Amino acid sequence: MSGVPVPAEVVQVARKRLTAAAEEFDRSRISALVVELAEEWGVVRLWDDVCVPVLTAFSGRAAVGIAIEHALSEGVRAGLDVFRRDPGVGLPTDGVLLAGAEQEEHCLGLHALAAALRERGQGCLLVGPALPWTALASAVDRARPHTVAVWSQSPVTGRSYRIGRFAREFPAVRVYAAGPGWVEPLTPPATRLGSLSAALRML
């Protein structure tokens, strides 16, 4: 069904299934549902139409809502990480390196991007959340990617001047700012990625 519009009622059923699994703290069921929908609809539609709305619905609630949101995030991450991954094949970089901004612990969107890249047959190197800028520079020196995407979820970590400085330090590397945390104007040559679909087009 990937590429074909999904009826609204089908999307609502998928959201309810994911919500129910999260409320029962059933990480395995969450992960299985994520893989199932990714295979059927594609990662972008799964992320935009199901994962983001359900995650947003639990955001900012009372203590139990926070616990459910954490369980949901872990289950979604696990499902995204196994999607289209062949355990017998080493993960190629294909020139794309993904990392969370310094002190940024919430990088679920990067796992969605990595899964979407694998779906299109392009590997990437996901080095995880909260990577200090010096460590990111070392990773670039070692892995030699042609593209780097840095994720920020919050304006606290989305320091536009810093990613601009990083981009100037590596003029041969395309540097993108991903996630909603980059609220200030970016300093060239860094470029903003506004959505998962935009990220796939650019990367």
Buried (B, 14 or more C-beta within 10 A) or exposed (E): EBEEEBEEEBBEEBBEBBBEBBBEBBBEBBBBBBBBBBBBBBBBBBBBBBBBBBBEBBEEEEEEBEBBBEBBBBBBBBBBBBBBBEEEEEEEBBBBBBBBBBBBEBBBBBBBBBBBBBBEEBBBBBBEBBBEBEEBBEBBEEBEBEBBBBBBBBEEBBBBEBBBEBBEEBEEBBBBBBBEBBEEEBBEEBBBBEEBBBBBEBB
